[in-house]
Amino acid sequence: MPVRKATVIGLTAVILWSTLVGFLRGVTQGLGPIGGAAMIYTCSSLLLFFVVGIPALSSFPRKYLIPGAVLFVAYEICLSLSIGFAQTDAQAIEVGMVNYLWPSLTLLFALIADKRRPGLLMLPGILLCFAGVGKVLGGEQGFSLHEVTENIASNPLSYGMAFAGAIIWGIYCVLTKKLANGNNGITLFFALTAVALWVKFFFSDTPAMHFSPGVLGCLAGIAVAMGLGYAAWNVGVLHGNVTLLAAASYFIPVISSLFAALLLGQTLGHNFWTGAIMVCAGSLLCWYSSRSPA
């Protein structure tokens, strides 16, 4: 496959993944945080079964399979429930922005795992990411420690799970790169996430599911975004310009917020967009700082 074509296919994954927050929120509003997430990962698992297939477990290193699966499932549950338990649509978008601390944290964890000294721009990059999230959570007041603290205190479960998810995903990415030997367990991991969520659903006091054309549309949209997004990304990474794809992926916070605002009918203020750009810029600084001379 030509490099340009593969790169374009890979870039579609960035667009598809940027719709996740909006679609996820739309599903959980009708089906509940836990039931909605369970339906999402069930549908996505079925789509991945046909698009990616089922991996051969015998090819996975034993030291990776269990911890990799646990980390992946934990992250997906943190991501889906943090957005599902958000009190408002605007808060769901803010929670999504907290989750996008994972790129800078992943790069930091990778340097630690490789026992490499961080570059001079790594710390400023991470601080810029956190400052950007702080500006987002500060609302109309901008970066205000008091407003940020009050915002988090209003829903510590959602914000806490989003931040925990960012840390977990960073660890998962580093572990996968070092121990997976190129094996792709995405279909299995998605299925395990669905099973875990259904168990939680049946053993919890959850509201009844209310299906509607809008909910079904969001469910189909997020299943396609997840399933085809991973498939498109694999094509891009294998045959396209990986450097361009990596750089483009750091702009997901801005693109995701734009899609979420459109899908959920929210108007995001100047401070939000400034904070989102700061998160992107901080991630790019971390990426530039983490590059090896080779």
Salt bridges, closest charged atoms under 4 A:
ASP89 OD1 - ARG25 NE 2.94
ASP114 OD1 - LYS178 NZ 2.68
GLU150 OE2 - HIS146 NE2 3.09
